[in-house]
Amino acid sequence: MKEILPQYKSSRWVNSSGETISRCLVYENVFVEVIVENPMRKQSAIGLVKVSIYRDNKFMPDTVVKQSKHIMTLQPLSTEKIIVSFKPPQESYYYYKIFIEGKEVYSQSKDSSRLYASRRECILILEKPSGYLKNPGLKVTGRLIDAVTGEGIEGARIGIYDMRTIRSDELLAYGVTLKDGSFSVNGLRALKIGSKLKVYAKFNGDDLYKPSISDYYVINLSRPST
């Protein structure tokens, strides 16, 4: 007698609430929900179901980022649900393929329901400098916060730049944010007195947060205090 295998019925990306999704944040808990069925009335079905999750690499071959295997036994006229957890490790599109006993039964690679994982938005705030002092120099302070929660972002590298009109903007110094997202850079000095600095802060982003640039402030260097 021919072996009866589970049959693919449906699948989707879902969040922790069980809602269908097509977007999420990197490192967020998401799931592939797969439903298989046994349409037979008198016979049970048994077989190996594999779910493979891929990252879309655009111009390079796509990468398998997770595989999950499940031996499924289904009673006659029954359905079973498979849940595969996943945390997207970087900003990209993700899709999955489903195999039953090694045979591909569904591929999401060209489907508009693919999952897109994006980095979080953040806001970089630069406080208005009080002015330029010849000694000890210019001090700039600010804060980097999560755009949704408003919480400070710790350990982010912040660049302090002088905005230029013709040449590339000049990097003056770096600072690193504290636990509350605040940063402070002291002792910034101008190379040329008698001009102005257009100071702004820049965060280049990382694996969790997108880049962010602050507003700029104009600092008059013509008459520094002592």
NORNORJO-V380649 format. One record per pair of residues at least 24 apart in sequence whose ideal C-beta (glycine too) atoms are under 8 Angstrom apart, sorted by the first residue. I is the first residue (numbers start at 1). J is the second residue. D is the distance in whole Angstrom. If there is no record, write none. Layout:
# NORNORJO-V380649
i=[I;I]
j=[J;J]
d=[D;D]
This chain:
# NORNORJO-V380649
i=[3;3;4;4;4;4;4;4;5;5;5;5;5;6;6;6;6;6;6;6;6;6;6;6;7;7;7;7;7;7;8;8;8;8;8;8;9;9;9;9;10;10;11;11;11;11;11;12;13;13;21;22;22;22;22;22;23;23;23;23;24;24;24;24;24;25;25;25;25;25;26;26;26;26;26;26;26;26;26;26;27;27;27;27;28;28;28;29;29;29;30;30;30;30;30;31;31;31;31;32;32;32;32;32;33;33;33;34;34;34;34;34;35;35;35;35;36;36;36;36;36;36;37;37;37;37;38;38;38;38;38;38;39;40;40;41;41;42;43;44;44;44;44;45;45;45;46;46;46;46;47;47;47;47;48;48;48;48;49;49;49;49;50;50;50;50;51;51;51;51;51;51;52;52;52;52;53;53;53;53;53;54;54;54;54;54;55;55;55;55;56;56;56;56;56;56;57;62;65;65;88;88;89;90;90;91;91;91;92;92;93;118;119;119;119;119;119;120;120;120;120;120;120;121;121;121;121;121;121;122;122;122;122;122;122;122;123;123;124;124;124;124;124;124;124;125;126;126;126;126;126;126;126;128;129;129;129;131;131;131;132;132;132;132;132;132;132;133;133;133;134;134;134;135;136;136;137;137;137;137;138;138;138;138;138;138;138;139;139;139;139;139;140;140;140;140;140;141;141;141;141;142;142;142;142;143;143;143;143;143;144;144;144;144;144;145;146;151;152;152;152;152;152;152;153;153;153;154;154;154;154;156;156;156;156;156;157;157;158;158;158;158;158;159;159;159;159;160;160;160;160;160;161;161;161;161;162;162;162;163;163;163;163;172;190;192;193;193;193;194;194;195;195;196;196;196;197]
j=[46;47;38;40;43;44;45;46;45;46;47;100;101;36;37;38;45;46;47;49;72;74;80;100;36;37;38;39;45;100;34;36;98;100;105;106;35;36;37;79;34;35;35;96;98;106;108;113;113;115;115;112;113;114;115;116;115;116;117;118;88;115;116;117;118;88;117;118;119;120;88;89;90;91;117;118;119;120;207;208;87;88;89;208;87;88;117;85;86;87;85;86;87;88;115;83;84;85;86;82;83;84;86;96;81;82;83;81;82;83;84;98;79;80;81;82;72;74;79;80;82;100;74;78;79;80;74;75;76;77;78;79;77;76;77;76;77;76;76;73;74;75;76;72;73;74;71;72;73;74;71;72;100;101;72;100;101;102;82;98;99;100;98;99;100;102;82;84;96;97;98;99;96;97;98;99;84;86;94;95;96;94;95;96;97;109;90;92;93;94;92;93;94;95;109;114;92;109;89;94;115;117;207;117;207;117;118;119;116;117;117;210;205;207;208;209;210;146;147;148;208;209;210;146;147;148;209;210;212;146;147;153;203;209;210;212;147;212;158;201;202;203;212;213;214;214;199;200;201;214;215;216;217;217;199;217;219;219;220;225;190;197;219;220;221;224;225;224;225;226;224;225;226;226;186;187;186;187;188;189;187;188;189;190;197;199;219;184;185;186;187;188;184;185;188;199;201;182;183;184;185;182;183;201;214;177;180;181;182;183;177;181;183;203;212;181;209;181;177;178;179;180;181;182;177;181;209;178;179;180;181;181;183;203;206;209;203;204;183;185;201;202;203;201;202;203;204;185;188;199;200;201;199;200;201;202;197;198;199;198;199;200;216;199;221;221;221;222;224;221;222;221;222;220;221;222;221]
d=[8;8;7;6;5;7;4;7;6;8;4;6;6;4;7;6;5;7;5;6;5;5;7;6;6;5;7;6;8;8;8;6;6;7;4;6;4;6;5;6;8;5;7;7;6;6;8;7;7;5;7;8;6;7;6;7;7;5;8;7;7;6;8;5;8;8;7;6;7;6;5;7;6;6;5;7;6;8;7;6;5;7;7;7;7;7;7;6;8;6;8;6;7;7;7;5;6;5;7;8;7;4;7;5;6;7;6;7;4;8;7;6;6;7;5;8;6;7;7;6;7;7;7;7;4;8;4;7;6;7;5;8;7;5;7;5;6;6;6;6;6;6;6;8;7;5;7;7;5;7;8;6;5;5;8;7;6;8;6;7;7;5;7;4;8;8;7;5;6;8;6;8;6;5;8;7;7;6;6;8;5;7;6;7;7;7;8;5;8;6;6;4;7;7;8;7;8;8;7;7;7;3;8;7;6;6;6;5;8;6;8;8;7;7;6;6;5;6;7;7;6;5;7;8;4;7;8;6;8;6;6;6;7;5;7;5;5;6;7;6;7;5;4;6;4;6;7;6;5;4;6;8;7;5;7;6;6;7;8;7;7;7;5;7;5;5;8;6;5;8;4;7;5;7;7;5;7;4;5;4;8;4;7;8;7;7;6;7;7;5;8;7;7;5;7;6;7;7;7;5;8;7;6;5;6;8;7;5;5;7;5;5;7;6;7;5;8;7;7;8;7;4;2;7;6;5;7;6;5;8;7;8;8;6;7;7;7;7;5;8;5;7;6;7;5;8;7;5;7;6;8;6;7;6;7;6;5;6;6;4;8;6;6;8;5;8;6;7;7;7;5;6;7;6;6;8;6]
